[in-house]
Amino acid sequence: MEKKIVNNIRRLRFDADEMTQQMLADVVGVSRQTIVAIEKDKYSPSLEVAFKISEYFNVPLDTVFKYR
């Protein structure tokens, strides 16, 4: 079975007053389409973007992303 990176971004956004994908994209400096692709596990973000997301939500990186 092939491993891939999965994430909890959708849940984190929902818990953050139902933050939109566009709002998160603006915060981390990517397009909304990039956030969509990351959430759907279709795209693995750069380390910089991954750290920005975890920093924004104030959670450890492994709370946002898992390698399964």
mmCIF file of the N, C-alpha and C atoms, coordinates in Angstrom:
data_MODEL
# 
_entry.id   MODEL 
# 
loop_
_atom_site.group_PDB 
_atom_site.id 
_atom_site.type_symbol 
_atom_site.label_atom_id 
_atom_site.label_alt_id 
_atom_site.label_comp_id 
_atom_site.label_asym_id 
_atom_site.label_entity_id 
_atom_site.label_seq_id 
_atom_site.pdbx_PDB_ins_code 
_atom_site.Cartn_x 
_atom_site.Cartn_y 
_atom_site.Cartn_z 
_atom_site.occupancy 
_atom_site.B_iso_or_equiv 
_atom_site.pdbx_formal_charge 
_atom_site.auth_seq_id 
_atom_site.auth_comp_id 
_atom_site.auth_asym_id 
_atom_site.auth_atom_id 
_atom_site.pdbx_PDB_model_num 
ATOM 1   N N  . MET A 1 1  ? 0.844   -1.194 0.000  1.00 0.00 ? 1  MET A N  1 
ATOM 2   C CA . MET A 1 1  ? 0.000   0.000  0.000  1.00 0.00 ? 1  MET A CA 1 
ATOM 3   C C  . MET A 1 1  ? 0.882   1.248  0.000  1.00 0.00 ? 1  MET A C  1 
ATOM 4   N N  . GLU A 1 2  ? 0.578   2.143  -0.890 1.00 0.00 ? 2  GLU A N  1 
ATOM 5   C CA . GLU A 1 2  ? 1.360   3.376  -1.019 1.00 0.00 ? 2  GLU A CA 1 
ATOM 6   C C  . GLU A 1 2  ? 0.972   4.368  0.071  1.00 0.00 ? 2  GLU A C  1 
ATOM 7   N N  . LYS A 1 3  ? 1.976   4.961  0.710  1.00 0.00 ? 3  LYS A N  1 
ATOM 8   C CA . LYS A 1 3  ? 1.717   5.972  1.733  1.00 0.00 ? 3  LYS A CA 1 
ATOM 9   C C  . LYS A 1 3  ? 1.519   7.338  1.078  1.00 0.00 ? 3  LYS A C  1 
ATOM 10  N N  . LYS A 1 4  ? 0.767   8.174  1.757  1.00 0.00 ? 4  LYS A N  1 
ATOM 11  C CA . LYS A 1 4  ? 0.584   9.538  1.275  1.00 0.00 ? 4  LYS A CA 1 
ATOM 12  C C  . LYS A 1 4  ? 0.376   10.458 2.466  1.00 0.00 ? 4  LYS A C  1 
ATOM 13  N N  . ILE A 1 5  ? 0.472   11.724 2.206  1.00 0.00 ? 5  ILE A N  1 
ATOM 14  C CA . ILE A 1 5  ? 0.245   12.727 3.242  1.00 0.00 ? 5  ILE A CA 1 
ATOM 15  C C  . ILE A 1 5  ? -1.252  13.038 3.286  1.00 0.00 ? 5  ILE A C  1 
ATOM 16  N N  . VAL A 1 6  ? -1.803  12.958 4.486  1.00 0.00 ? 6  VAL A N  1 
ATOM 17  C CA . VAL A 1 6  ? -3.199  13.339 4.702  1.00 0.00 ? 6  VAL A CA 1 
ATOM 18  C C  . VAL A 1 6  ? -3.204  14.513 5.681  1.00 0.00 ? 6  VAL A C  1 
ATOM 19  N N  . ASN A 1 7  ? -4.329  15.213 5.762  1.00 0.00 ? 7  ASN A N  1 
ATOM 20  C CA . ASN A 1 7  ? -4.338  16.406 6.602  1.00 0.00 ? 7  ASN A CA 1 
ATOM 21  C C  . ASN A 1 7  ? -5.671  16.629 7.292  1.00 0.00 ? 7  ASN A C  1 
ATOM 22  N N  . ASN A 1 8  ? -5.645  17.526 8.257  1.00 0.00 ? 8  ASN A N  1 
ATOM 23  C CA . ASN A 1 8  ? -6.829  17.911 9.035  1.00 0.00 ? 8  ASN A CA 1 
ATOM 24  C C  . ASN A 1 8  ? -7.195  19.373 8.818  1.00 0.00 ? 8  ASN A C  1 
ATOM 25  N N  . ILE A 1 9  ? -6.830  19.918 7.687  1.00 0.00 ? 9  ILE A N  1 
ATOM 26  C CA . ILE A 1 9  ? -7.035  21.352 7.460  1.00 0.00 ? 9  ILE A CA 1 
ATOM 27  C C  . ILE A 1 9  ? -8.515  21.724 7.476  1.00 0.00 ? 9  ILE A C  1 
ATOM 28  N N  . ARG A 1 10 ? -9.330  20.909 6.851  1.00 0.00 ? 10 ARG A N  1 
ATOM 29  C CA . ARG A 1 10 ? -10.768 21.231 6.812  1.00 0.00 ? 10 ARG A CA 1 
ATOM 30  C C  . ARG A 1 10 ? -11.330 21.337 8.231  1.00 0.00 ? 10 ARG A C  1 
ATOM 31  N N  . ARG A 1 11 ? -10.975 20.385 9.086  1.00 0.00 ? 11 ARG A N  1 
ATOM 32  C CA . ARG A 1 11 ? -11.441 20.400 10.481 1.00 0.00 ? 11 ARG A CA 1 
ATOM 33  C C  . ARG A 1 11 ? -10.897 21.639 11.207 1.00 0.00 ? 11 ARG A C  1 
ATOM 34  N N  . LEU A 1 12 ? -9.627  21.948 11.003 1.00 0.00 ? 12 LEU A N  1 
ATOM 35  C CA . LEU A 1 12 ? -9.030  23.117 11.650 1.00 0.00 ? 12 LEU A CA 1 
ATOM 36  C C  . LEU A 1 12 ? -9.726  24.398 11.200 1.00 0.00 ? 12 LEU A C  1 
ATOM 37  N N  . ARG A 1 13 ? -10.040 24.491 9.907  1.00 0.00 ? 13 ARG A N  1 
ATOM 38  C CA . ARG A 1 13 ? -10.752 25.677 9.406  1.00 0.00 ? 13 ARG A CA 1 
ATOM 39  C C  . ARG A 1 13 ? -12.133 25.787 10.035 1.00 0.00 ? 13 ARG A C  1 
ATOM 40  N N  . PHE A 1 14 ? -12.826 24.650 10.095 1.00 0.00 ? 14 PHE A N  1 
ATOM 41  C CA . PHE A 1 14 ? -14.171 24.643 10.680 1.00 0.00 ? 14 PHE A CA 1 
ATOM 42  C C  . PHE A 1 14 ? -14.119 25.095 12.138 1.00 0.00 ? 14 PHE A C  1 
ATOM 43  N N  . ASP A 1 15 ? -13.140 24.586 12.877 1.00 0.00 ? 15 ASP A N  1 
ATOM 44  C CA . ASP A 1 15 ? -12.995 24.940 14.286 1.00 0.00 ? 15 ASP A CA 1 
ATOM 45  C C  . ASP A 1 15 ? -12.571 26.397 14.485 1.00 0.00 ? 15 ASP A C  1 
ATOM 46  N N  . ALA A 1 16 ? -12.029 27.008 13.451 1.00 0.00 ? 16 ALA A N  1 
ATOM 47  C CA . ALA A 1 16 ? -11.615 28.417 13.500 1.00 0.00 ? 16 ALA A CA 1 
ATOM 48  C C  . ALA A 1 16 ? -12.719 29.299 12.923 1.00 0.00 ? 16 ALA A C  1 
ATOM 49  N N  . ASP A 1 17 ? -13.894 29.196 13.530 1.00 0.00 ? 17 ASP A N  1 
ATOM 50  C CA . ASP A 1 17 ? -15.052 29.998 13.105 1.00 0.00 ? 17 ASP A CA 1 
ATOM 51  C C  . ASP A 1 17 ? -15.398 29.807 11.636 1.00 0.00 ? 17 ASP A C  1 
ATOM 52  N N  . GLU A 1 18 ? -15.280 28.555 11.177 1.00 0.00 ? 18 GLU A N  1 
ATOM 53  C CA . GLU A 1 18 ? -15.622 28.202 9.798  1.00 0.00 ? 18 GLU A CA 1 
ATOM 54  C C  . GLU A 1 18 ? -14.897 29.075 8.785  1.00 0.00 ? 18 GLU A C  1 
ATOM 55  N N  . MET A 1 19 ? -13.604 29.201 9.006  1.00 0.00 ? 19 MET A N  1 
ATOM 56  C CA . MET A 1 19 ? -12.721 29.955 8.107  1.00 0.00 ? 19 MET A CA 1 
ATOM 57  C C  . MET A 1 19 ? -12.844 29.409 6.679  1.00 0.00 ? 19 MET A C  1 
ATOM 58  N N  . THR A 1 20 ? -12.880 30.290 5.696  1.00 0.00 ? 20 THR A N  1 
ATOM 59  C CA . THR A 1 20 ? -12.977 29.839 4.307  1.00 0.00 ? 20 THR A CA 1 
ATOM 60  C C  . THR A 1 20 ? -11.614 29.414 3.776  1.00 0.00 ? 20 THR A C  1 
ATOM 61  N N  . GLN A 1 21 ? -11.651 28.665 2.698  1.00 0.00 ? 21 GLN A N  1 
ATOM 62  C CA . GLN A 1 21 ? -10.403 28.284 2.027  1.00 0.00 ? 21 GLN A CA 1 
ATOM 63  C C  . GLN A 1 21 ? -9.671  29.525 1.541  1.00 0.00 ? 21 GLN A C  1 
ATOM 64  N N  . GLN A 1 22 ? -10.404 30.506 1.068  1.00 0.00 ? 22 GLN A N  1 
ATOM 65  C CA . GLN A 1 22 ? -9.777  31.742 0.583  1.00 0.00 ? 22 GLN A CA 1 
ATOM 66  C C  . GLN A 1 22 ? -9.086  32.487 1.718  1.00 0.00 ? 22 GLN A C  1 
ATOM 67  N N  . MET A 1 23 ? -9.706  32.529 2.881  1.00 0.00 ? 23 MET A N  1 
ATOM 68  C CA . MET A 1 23 ? -9.099  33.216 4.024  1.00 0.00 ? 23 MET A CA 1 
ATOM 69  C C  . MET A 1 23 ? -7.782  32.542 4.410  1.00 0.00 ? 23 MET A C  1 
ATOM 70  N N  . LEU A 1 24 ? -7.763  31.211 4.443  1.00 0.00 ? 24 LEU A N  1 
ATOM 71  C CA . LEU A 1 24 ? -6.531  30.500 4.777  1.00 0.00 ? 24 LEU A CA 1 
ATOM 72  C C  . LEU A 1 24 ? -5.485  30.719 3.691  1.00 0.00 ? 24 LEU A C  1 
ATOM 73  N N  . ALA A 1 25 ? -5.902  30.681 2.439  1.00 0.00 ? 25 ALA A N  1 
ATOM 74  C CA . ALA A 1 25 ? -4.973  30.920 1.328  1.00 0.00 ? 25 ALA A CA 1 
ATOM 75  C C  . ALA A 1 25 ? -4.316  32.293 1.460  1.00 0.00 ? 25 ALA A C  1 
ATOM 76  N N  . ASP A 1 26 ? -5.102  33.294 1.801  1.00 0.00 ? 26 ASP A N  1 
ATOM 77  C CA . ASP A 1 26 ? -4.563  34.650 1.970  1.00 0.00 ? 26 ASP A CA 1 
ATOM 78  C C  . ASP A 1 26 ? -3.552  34.702 3.103  1.00 0.00 ? 26 ASP A C  1 
ATOM 79  N N  . VAL A 1 27 ? -3.827  34.010 4.194  1.00 0.00 ? 27 VAL A N  1 
ATOM 80  C CA . VAL A 1 27 ? -2.936  34.009 5.355  1.00 0.00 ? 27 VAL A CA 1 
ATOM 81  C C  . VAL A 1 27 ? -1.595  33.378 5.022  1.00 0.00 ? 27 VAL A C  1 
ATOM 82  N N  . VAL A 1 28 ? -1.621  32.254 4.298  1.00 0.00 ? 28 VAL A N  1 
ATOM 83  C CA . VAL A 1 28 ? -0.365  31.534 4.048  1.00 0.00 ? 28 VAL A CA 1 
ATOM 84  C C  . VAL A 1 28 ? 0.280   31.896 2.715  1.00 0.00 ? 28 VAL A C  1 
ATOM 85  N N  . GLY A 1 29 ? -0.387  32.707 1.899  1.00 0.00 ? 29 GLY A N  1 
ATOM 86  C CA . GLY A 1 29 ? 0.218   33.198 0.665  1.00 0.00 ? 29 GLY A CA 1 
ATOM 87  C C  . GLY A 1 29 ? 0.170   32.246 -0.514 1.00 0.00 ? 29 GLY A C  1 
ATOM 88  N N  . VAL A 1 30 ? -0.938  31.501 -0.622 1.00 0.00 ? 30 VAL A N  1 
ATOM 89  C CA . VAL A 1 30 ? -1.130  30.617 -1.773 1.00 0.00 ? 30 VAL A CA 1 
ATOM 90  C C  . VAL A 1 30 ? -2.512  30.882 -2.358 1.00 0.00 ? 30 VAL A C  1 
ATOM 91  N N  . SER A 1 31 ? -2.832  30.214 -3.452 1.00 0.00 ? 31 SER A N  1 
ATOM 92  C CA . SER A 1 31 ? -4.157  30.383 -4.050 1.00 0.00 ? 31 SER A CA 1 
ATOM 93  C C  . SER A 1 31 ? -5.183  29.502 -3.335 1.00 0.00 ? 31 SER A C  1 
ATOM 94  N N  . ARG A 1 32 ? -6.440  29.857 -3.486 1.00 0.00 ? 32 ARG A N  1 
ATOM 95  C CA . ARG A 1 32 ? -7.514  29.038 -2.926 1.00 0.00 ? 32 ARG A CA 1 
ATOM 96  C C  . ARG A 1 32 ? -7.467  27.637 -3.512 1.00 0.00 ? 32 ARG A C  1 
ATOM 97  N N  . GLN A 1 33 ? -7.133  27.552 -4.814 1.00 0.00 ? 33 GLN A N  1 
ATOM 98  C CA . GLN A 1 33 ? -7.060  26.247 -5.474 1.00 0.00 ? 33 GLN A CA 1 
ATOM 99  C C  . GLN A 1 33 ? -5.986  25.372 -4.840 1.00 0.00 ? 33 GLN A C  1 
ATOM 100 N N  . THR A 1 34 ? -4.911  25.976 -4.363 1.00 0.00 ? 34 THR A N  1 
ATOM 101 C CA . THR A 1 34 ? -3.864  25.212 -3.678 1.00 0.00 ? 34 THR A CA 1 
ATOM 102 C C  . THR A 1 34 ? -4.407  24.625 -2.387 1.00 0.00 ? 34 THR A C  1 
ATOM 103 N N  . ILE A 1 35 ? -5.154  25.412 -1.622 1.00 0.00 ? 35 ILE A N  1 
ATOM 104 C CA . ILE A 1 35 ? -5.748  24.908 -0.382 1.00 0.00 ? 35 ILE A CA 1 
ATOM 105 C C  . ILE A 1 35 ? -6.718  23.776 -0.699 1.00 0.00 ? 35 ILE A C  1 
ATOM 106 N N  . VAL A 1 36 ? -7.526  23.931 -1.745 1.00 0.00 ? 36 VAL A N  1 
ATOM 107 C CA . VAL A 1 36 ? -8.454  22.873 -2.153 1.00 0.00 ? 36 VAL A CA 1 
ATOM 108 C C  . VAL A 1 36 ? -7.686  21.587 -2.438 1.00 0.00 ? 36 VAL A C  1 
ATOM 109 N N  . ALA A 1 37 ? -6.633  21.681 -3.223 1.00 0.00 ? 37 ALA A N  1 
ATOM 110 C CA . ALA A 1 37 ? -5.845  20.503 -3.597 1.00 0.00 ? 37 ALA A CA 1 
ATOM 111 C C  . ALA A 1 37 ? -5.184  19.857 -2.378 1.00 0.00 ? 37 ALA A C  1 
ATOM 112 N N  . ILE A 1 38 ? -4.669  20.669 -1.460 1.00 0.00 ? 38 ILE A N  1 
ATOM 113 C CA . ILE A 1 38 ? -4.056  20.134 -0.241 1.00 0.00 ? 38 ILE A CA 1 
ATOM 114 C C  . ILE A 1 38 ? -5.108  19.401 0.580  1.00 0.00 ? 38 ILE A C  1 
ATOM 115 N N  . GLU A 1 39 ? -6.262  20.019 0.790  1.00 0.00 ? 39 GLU A N  1 
ATOM 116 C CA . GLU A 1 39 ? -7.325  19.399 1.584  1.00 0.00 ? 39 GLU A CA 1 
ATOM 117 C C  . GLU A 1 39 ? -7.789  18.079 0.987  1.00 0.00 ? 39 GLU A C  1 
ATOM 118 N N  . LYS A 1 40 ? -7.807  17.980 -0.336 1.00 0.00 ? 40 LYS A N  1 
ATOM 119 C CA . LYS A 1 40 ? -8.252  16.753 -1.002 1.00 0.00 ? 40 LYS A CA 1 
ATOM 120 C C  . LYS A 1 40 ? -7.128  15.721 -1.137 1.00 0.00 ? 40 LYS A C  1 
ATOM 121 N N  . ASP A 1 41 ? -5.986  15.998 -0.510 1.00 0.00 ? 41 ASP A N  1 
ATOM 122 C CA . ASP A 1 41 ? -4.819  15.106 -0.574 1.00 0.00 ? 41 ASP A CA 1 
ATOM 123 C C  . ASP A 1 41 ? -4.338  14.891 -2.014 1.00 0.00 ? 41 ASP A C  1 
ATOM 124 N N  . LYS A 1 42 ? -4.541  15.893 -2.866 1.00 0.00 ? 42 LYS A N  1 
ATOM 125 C CA . LYS A 1 42 ? -4.093  15.832 -4.260 1.00 0.00 ? 42 LYS A CA 1 
ATOM 126 C C  . LYS A 1 42 ? -2.749  16.528 -4.450 1.00 0.00 ? 42 LYS A C  1 
ATOM 127 N N  . TYR A 1 43 ? -2.327  17.279 -3.432 1.00 0.00 ? 43 TYR A N  1 
ATOM 128 C CA . TYR A 1 43 ? -1.110  18.069 -3.529 1.00 0.00 ? 43 TYR A CA 1 
ATOM 129 C C  . TYR A 1 43 ? -0.464  18.150 -2.157 1.00 0.00 ? 43 TYR A C  1 
ATOM 130 N N  . SER A 1 44 ? 0.835   17.918 -2.104 1.00 0.00 ? 44 SER A N  1 
ATOM 131 C CA . SER A 1 44 ? 1.586   18.060 -0.853 1.00 0.00 ? 44 SER A CA 1 
ATOM 132 C C  . SER A 1 44 ? 2.223   19.443 -0.836 1.00 0.00 ? 44 SER A C  1 
ATOM 133 N N  . PRO A 1 45 ? 1.953   20.213 0.199  1.00 0.00 ? 45 PRO A N  1 
ATOM 134 C CA . PRO A 1 45 ? 2.488   21.574 0.242  1.00 0.00 ? 45 PRO A CA 1 
ATOM 135 C C  . PRO A 1 45 ? 3.989   21.579 0.492  1.00 0.00 ? 45 PRO A C  1 
ATOM 136 N N  . SER A 1 46 ? 4.609   22.691 0.167  1.00 0.00 ? 46 SER A N  1 
ATOM 137 C CA . SER A 1 46 ? 6.019   22.872 0.516  1.00 0.00 ? 46 SER A CA 1 
ATOM 138 C C  . SER A 1 46 ? 6.130   22.896 2.038  1.00 0.00 ? 46 SER A C  1 
ATOM 139 N N  . LEU A 1 47 ? 7.324   22.679 2.530  1.00 0.00 ? 47 LEU A N  1 
ATOM 140 C CA . LEU A 1 47 ? 7.531   22.762 3.978  1.00 0.00 ? 47 LEU A CA 1 
ATOM 141 C C  . LEU A 1 47 ? 7.159   24.141 4.503  1.00 0.00 ? 47 LEU A C  1 
ATOM 142 N N  . GLU A 1 48 ? 7.502   25.169 3.750  1.00 0.00 ? 48 GLU A N  1 
ATOM 143 C CA . GLU A 1 48 ? 7.183   26.529 4.170  1.00 0.00 ? 48 GLU A CA 1 
ATOM 144 C C  . GLU A 1 48 ? 5.680   26.713 4.360  1.00 0.00 ? 48 GLU A C  1 
ATOM 145 N N  . VAL A 1 49 ? 4.896   26.261 3.399  1.00 0.00 ? 49 VAL A N  1 
ATOM 146 C CA . VAL A 1 49 ? 3.440   26.397 3.493  1.00 0.00 ? 49 VAL A CA 1 
ATOM 147 C C  . VAL A 1 49 ? 2.905   25.522 4.631  1.00 0.00 ? 49 VAL A C  1 
ATOM 148 N N  . ALA A 1 50 ? 3.423   24.319 4.765  1.00 0.00 ? 50 ALA A N  1 
ATOM 149 C CA . ALA A 1 50 ? 2.983   23.429 5.842  1.00 0.00 ? 50 ALA A CA 1 
ATOM 150 C C  . ALA A 1 50 ? 3.228   24.078 7.205  1.00 0.00 ? 50 ALA A C  1 
ATOM 151 N N  . PHE A 1 51 ? 4.415   24.653 7.400  1.00 0.00 ? 51 PHE A N  1 
ATOM 152 C CA . PHE A 1 51 ? 4.718   25.309 8.669  1.00 0.00 ? 51 PHE A CA 1 
ATOM 153 C C  . PHE A 1 51 ? 3.850   26.543 8.886  1.00 0.00 ? 51 PHE A C  1 
ATOM 154 N N  . LYS A 1 52 ? 3.583   27.301 7.819  1.00 0.00 ? 52 LYS A N  1 
ATOM 155 C CA . LYS A 1 52 ? 2.724   28.484 7.953  1.00 0.00 ? 52 LYS A CA 1 
ATOM 156 C C  . LYS A 1 52 ? 1.320   28.089 8.393  1.00 0.00 ? 52 LYS A C  1 
ATOM 157 N N  . ILE A 1 53 ? 0.806   26.990 7.841  1.00 0.00 ? 53 ILE A N  1 
ATOM 158 C CA . ILE A 1 53 ? -0.530  26.521 8.216  1.00 0.00 ? 53 ILE A CA 1 
ATOM 159 C C  . ILE A 1 53 ? -0.545  26.105 9.688  1.00 0.00 ? 53 ILE A C  1 
ATOM 160 N N  . SER A 1 54 ? 0.435   25.310 10.099 1.00 0.00 ? 54 SER A N  1 
ATOM 161 C CA . SER A 1 54 ? 0.457   24.865 11.495 1.00 0.00 ? 54 SER A CA 1 
ATOM 162 C C  . SER A 1 54 ? 0.665   26.043 12.445 1.00 0.00 ? 54 SER A C  1 
ATOM 163 N N  . GLU A 1 55 ? 1.489   26.993 12.036 1.00 0.00 ? 55 GLU A N  1 
ATOM 164 C CA . GLU A 1 55 ? 1.717   28.172 12.869 1.00 0.00 ? 55 GLU A CA 1 
ATOM 165 C C  . GLU A 1 55 ? 0.454   29.009 12.993 1.00 0.00 ? 55 GLU A C  1 
ATOM 166 N N  . TYR A 1 56 ? -0.268  29.183 11.892 1.00 0.00 ? 56 TYR A N  1 
ATOM 167 C CA . TYR A 1 56 ? -1.493  29.973 11.934 1.00 0.00 ? 56 TYR A CA 1 
ATOM 168 C C  . TYR A 1 56 ? -2.501  29.375 12.920 1.00 0.00 ? 56 TYR A C  1 
ATOM 169 N N  . PHE A 1 57 ? -2.676  28.050 12.859 1.00 0.00 ? 57 PHE A N  1 
ATOM 170 C CA . PHE A 1 57 ? -3.630  27.389 13.746 1.00 0.00 ? 57 PHE A CA 1 
ATOM 171 C C  . PHE A 1 57 ? -3.045  27.120 15.137 1.00 0.00 ? 57 PHE A C  1 
ATOM 172 N N  . ASN A 1 58 ? -1.762  27.445 15.308 1.00 0.00 ? 58 ASN A N  1 
ATOM 173 C CA . ASN A 1 58 ? -1.083  27.285 16.596 1.00 0.00 ? 58 ASN A CA 1 
ATOM 174 C C  . ASN A 1 58 ? -1.140  25.835 17.093 1.00 0.00 ? 58 ASN A C  1 
ATOM 175 N N  . VAL A 1 59 ? -0.856  24.913 16.166 1.00 0.00 ? 59 VAL A N  1 
ATOM 176 C CA . VAL A 1 59 ? -0.807  23.486 16.490 1.00 0.00 ? 59 VAL A CA 1 
ATOM 177 C C  . VAL A 1 59 ? 0.470   22.893 15.908 1.00 0.00 ? 59 VAL A C  1 
ATOM 178 N N  . PRO A 1 60 ? 0.938   21.776 16.466 1.00 0.00 ? 60 PRO A N  1 
ATOM 179 C CA . PRO A 1 60 ? 2.126   21.131 15.901 1.00 0.00 ? 60 PRO A CA 1 
ATOM 180 C C  . PRO A 1 60 ? 1.878   20.670 14.455 1.00 0.00 ? 60 PRO A C  1 
ATOM 181 N N  . LEU A 1 61 ? 2.938   20.611 13.696 1.00 0.00 ? 61 LEU A N  1 
ATOM 182 C CA . LEU A 1 61 ? 2.843   20.194 12.294 1.00 0.00 ? 61 LEU A CA 1 
ATOM 183 C C  . LEU A 1 61 ? 2.162   18.842 12.151 1.00 0.00 ? 61 LEU A C  1 
ATOM 184 N N  . ASP A 1 62 ? 2.457   17.909 13.078 1.00 0.00 ? 62 ASP A N  1 
ATOM 185 C CA . ASP A 1 62 ? 1.856   16.576 12.945 1.00 0.00 ? 62 ASP A CA 1 
ATOM 186 C C  . ASP A 1 62 ? 0.395   16.534 13.382 1.00 0.00 ? 62 ASP A C  1 
ATOM 187 N N  . THR A 1 63 ? -0.136  17.646 13.851 1.00 0.00 ? 63 THR A N  1 
ATOM 188 C CA . THR A 1 63 ? -1.578  17.752 14.073 1.00 0.00 ? 63 THR A CA 1 
ATOM 189 C C  . THR A 1 63 ? -2.269  18.094 12.758 1.00 0.00 ? 63 THR A C  1 
ATOM 190 N N  . VAL A 1 64 ? -1.574  18.825 11.904 1.00 0.00 ? 64 VAL A N  1 
ATOM 191 C CA . VAL A 1 64 ? -2.130  19.228 10.611 1.00 0.00 ? 64 VAL A CA 1 
ATOM 192 C C  . VAL A 1 64 ? -1.931  18.136 9.568  1.00 0.00 ? 64 VAL A C  1 
ATOM 193 N N  . PHE A 1 65 ? -0.724  17.580 9.495  1.00 0.00 ? 65 PHE A N  1 
ATOM 194 C CA . PHE A 1 65 ? -0.369  16.603 8.460  1.00 0.00 ? 65 PHE A CA 1 
ATOM 195 C C  . PHE A 1 65 ? 0.081   15.288 9.063  1.00 0.00 ? 65 PHE A C  1 
ATOM 196 N N  . LYS A 1 66 ? -0.301  14.200 8.405  1.00 0.00 ? 66 LYS A N  1 
ATOM 197 C CA . LYS A 1 66 ? 0.131   12.847 8.788  1.00 0.00 ? 66 LYS A CA 1 
ATOM 198 C C  . LYS A 1 66 ? 0.598   12.133 7.521  1.00 0.00 ? 66 LYS A C  1 
ATOM 199 N N  . TYR A 1 67 ? 1.594   11.266 7.713  1.00 0.00 ? 67 TYR A N  1 
ATOM 200 C CA . TYR A 1 67 ? 2.079   10.443 6.603  1.00 0.00 ? 67 TYR A CA 1 
ATOM 201 C C  . TYR A 1 67 ? 1.591   9.026  6.849  1.00 0.00 ? 67 TYR A C  1 
ATOM 202 N N  . ARG A 1 68 ? 0.642   8.584  6.051  1.00 0.00 ? 68 ARG A N  1 
ATOM 203 C CA . ARG A 1 68 ? 0.032   7.259  6.246  1.00 0.00 ? 68 ARG A CA 1 
ATOM 204 C C  . ARG A 1 68 ? 0.132   6.431  4.994  1.00 0.00 ? 68 ARG A C  1 
# 
